[in-house]
Amino acid sequence: MNIHQFRFVQEAVRQNFNLTHVAKALFTSQPGVSKAIIELEDELGTEIFRRHGKRIRDLTEPGKHIVRSIERILSEVEKLKKIGAEYVASDQGNFVIATTHTQARYALPAIIAEFTKRFPKVRVSLQQGSPEHLAHLVVNGHADIAIATEGLANFPGLIALPGYQWQHIVVVPHGHPLLIKKPLAIEDLAQYPIITYDIAFAGRSKINAAFAKKGLTPDVVLEAIDADVIKTYVETGLGVGIVAGGAYDANRDQALAMLPAGHLFGTNTTRIALKKDAYLRAYTYIFIELFAPSLTKKLIDQAILDPAEFDKKSIYTI
């Protein structure tokens, strides 16, 4: 058996058992993929896949166990490669950050600027998407870390470290009636059309929960993944905006006024997710500490080696 066979099996599961897509993803031929998988099954003495004619349809029961072992083996192979690369070139390489628009637009620019100043030979790449998509990128080895507020904390195969805390704010045009409400109440907001984040982004679940707790249903007229889009439509008078606090800048957003809303929607934690048992290059530790100074190399290594024990530490809920 060999690594190529393992990769074919792994990719067959990822591609929903479509060997044509497997061949395309791995830049090889479909007959070659089929032959390699059959040879591996012959060597193991059991079928990995259920078949209908020449097509594979699903995993057999032993196949499920075999795939889990293959995932572990290939993960260790990737770690070996990274260890070798670390010693050959510790200050250069590719660093892929999977993140949401809000983080990329507001939280990361200064950090990435400082990081690239320290590591000019490291090529930084941002992959944006929904939190679930970001999590899959890390688990499947297509990104080094993921940064998001929603969806990372309990995702299988990931360790989610606390990055920073933030609260929502309400943004309205100057002169809006809500500006005289002190303190602002959920009942006040419920009187106006709402413009806010899509359900998968930036603490939207807490917004929904706050209205539900009061027995109210917000009139959400527009959902977006981009705070700039939300603010633009607030400026047009379409509704009242609820965005992350870091997305508002008084100098930049001169057409809008801001009302604190942390007392309504609570505190959110943006997290940094790593693949379990990941091998991190030296500059990855530096980036994480730039993003969250409390996350030292020692603490990150503790989290990787023993996630359950790290989860008990108070730092996990900062």
N, C-alpha and C positions, 0 to 999 in steps of 0.2 A: 504493500500500500504506500501511497505517496501524497504529498501536499496537494498536488493538482487534483487528485481524486476527491480529497476533502473539500477543496474549493468548489468543485462542480456540485457536490451534494449540498453544500451550504447555499450556493447561489440558486439551486433548483428550488429550495424551500422559499428563498426570498422572492423568486420570480413566479411563485404560485404554480410550480411544477411545469412551467412552460419551457421546454428545452431549447426552443428557438430563441427565446429571450435570454436564456442562460448563455448560449453560444455567443450571442451578440454582445452581452455584457462583459464576457471574458475574452472576447476577440479570438474565438476559435470556431470549430465546425460542430454542428449538431451531432453528426455521427460519432465524432471524437468524444463528445460529452457522454453520449449513450454508452459507448464502448467502455469508457473509463469507469462509469458507475457500475456497469454489469461486472467488470473485472473485480471491483472492490467488493461487491456483494458475493461473488464466488469465493474470494479470499476469506471473507468473514463467515461464510457458510450460512447466510441468511439474507432475505430480501429487505432492503431499506425502504423501497417504495411499493405501493400497491399499483397494479397496472391494469389498464383496459386496452387490450390489443397491444400496440407498441407505445401507447401513451401512458405516462405515469400520472396518477390521480391524487395520491395522498401518501402519507407515511404509514408504514406498518407499525405495530406496537414496538418491536425491537428497533425499528428505524428511528422512533422518537428518542430512544436512549442513545443510539449511535450519533444522531445529530447533535445532541447535547454534548457528547464527548468531543465531537469534531469542532464545535464552537469553542470549547475550552482549549483544544490543541492549537487552533488557528489564532486564538487570542494570545497564547504564549509565544507563538511564532512571531507575531507582530511586536510583542514586547522585546524579544531577542533582537529584532531588526532595529528597534528604537534604541536599545542599549548600545548596539554597535555604532549607530549613527551619532549617539551622544558623545562618544569618545573621539570619533573622527572629526566632528564639527559641532562643538557644544554651543556655538553662538550663531548658528545659521540653520535654516530649514524652512518648512512650511508650517504655519500655525493657523488652523481653521477654527473660527469662532462662530458657533450657531446661535443666533439671537433674534429677538423680536425687533420690530421697527423702533419702538419706544426706547429700548436700550441702545440700539445703534445710533439713534438720532440725538439722544440727550445724555445718557450715562457714559457712553464709551469714548467719544471723541478725544477728550483730554487724556484719558488713560492710554489709548492707542498711540497718541502723539508722543507721550512720555516713553512708552514701551519701544516704539520704533527708533526713538533717539538712543535708547540703551542698546538695542539690538538691530542695527541697520541692515544686517544681512538676513534677518528673518522676514520672510514674505507672509504678511498677514492677509487673511481672506475672511470676509464676513458672509455667512450664509443666513438669510432671513426667512422666517416662516412662522407657522403656528407653534406653540410650545410642544405639542405632540410630535410634529414633524422634526423639531430641533432635537428632541429626545432620541428619536429613531436615528438621526444622523450620528449622534455620539455612540449609541449602542452598536451601530453597524460599522463604526470605524471611519465614517466620512467626515467627522469633525472631532477636534480635540476636546472642546468644552462646549457646554450650552449655557446661556444666560437668559433667564426669563422669570417672571413672577408666578405664572400659573403652570400647572402640569408637570413639574419636574420632581417634586418632593417624594412621590411614591411610585415613580415609574420603574418597572422591573429592569434590573441591570445597571441602574444608575445610583451614584451617591450624590445627593444634593446638599451642598454646603451653603450656609447663609451668607449672602453678600451684603445687602444693606436694607434698611427699612424705609418706607415712605408712606405718605397718605394722599388720598384724593383731594382735589379742590374743585370748586364750581367756578366756571368762567361765564361771564355775561357781558353784554355791551355796557358801556358807561351810561348811568342814568336808569338802569334796570330796577324795577321795584324790589327785587330780592336783596339789593344792596342795603336796604334799611332793616333787614331782618337780622337781629343779633340776640341770641345765636340763631343761625339758620336751622330750620327743622325739616324733617322729611316731608311733613305735610305741606310746607311751603313749596318744596320742589315739585311735589305731585300736581301742583296747579298749572305746571308749564310743560310743553313738549321737551323731551330730553334727547340730547345727542351725546353718545358715549361709545365706549369700546365694544367690539364684538365679544361674544360670550367667552371665547377662549383666551382673551387677552387682558392684561393689566388690572387684575383684581375685579373684573366685572361681576364675578360670582358674589362678592361681598356687597356690591351695589344692589343686586337683585335681592339678596338676603335682608338687607336693611329695609327695603320697601315692604317685603313680605312680612317681616316682623310687625309692621304697623298695619298689616292688612290692606296694603295699597298696591296697585299695579301701575308702574310708571308708564307714561306714554312715550315710548322710545320711537322717535320718528326717523332716526338715522343711526346706524352702527358703523364703526370703522376700526381699522387696526392702527391707524395713524393719528396721533394727537393733532398734528398740523391740519389734517382734514377736518377733524372735529372743530377746531378753533375757527377755521375758515367759514364753516357753515353757521357757527354761532354769530360771527360777524355779520352774516347776511340776515340775521333775525329769525332763522328757522327754529331755534330752540335754545335751551340752556345746556351748556356743556359740562360734563363731568370727566376730568382727565387726571392723570398722575401729576402730583405737585411739581415734579422736576420738569414738566413740559411747559411750564409758564415762566416767562421772563418779562418783567414790567417794561423794560426798554424795548424789547423786540415786539411784544404784544400790546402795543400802545392803544389799540382800539378796544381792548378788553379789560375788564376789572375782575379781580379774583376774590373768592370767599373760601376760607378754610372749611374742609368737610371731613377732617379726620374724626371728629366726634360723632359723625353720622355713619361712616363706613369702616372705621377701624384702621388698623395698621397692616400694611402688606410687607412681605419679605421677598425681595428678589434674590434668587438663588443661582449658584454656579454648579452645574452638574458635570460629573466625571464618570467615565465608565468604570464599573467595579473592577478591581484588580488592575487598574490602568498603570502603565509605566509613564511617568511624566518627565519630559525633558526639563532641564534646569530653567530655561526661560519661561516655561509654563507656570512654575512656582512663582516666578517674579511677577508675571502678569496677574495671577490671582491675588497676590498680596497688594499690587497696585490698586486692584479693584476693591478689595476688602482687606484693609491693613491688619485686621485681627486674625486673618487666616495665614498663619506662618507655615513654613515648610513642615515643621514638626507636627502641627495640628492636621495638615492635609494628609501626611503619611499615616497618622493615627486613624484618620477616617477611612483611608484606602485599606489598611490592614484589618481594622475592626470597626466596621460601620455601626454595628449595634452599640458598642461601647461609646463611640463618638456621639451617637444620637442622644445619649444621656447628658452630655455636657451642656451647660447653660449657653455656650456660644452658639449653639444650634438654633436658638430662638432670639438672637440679637435683633 
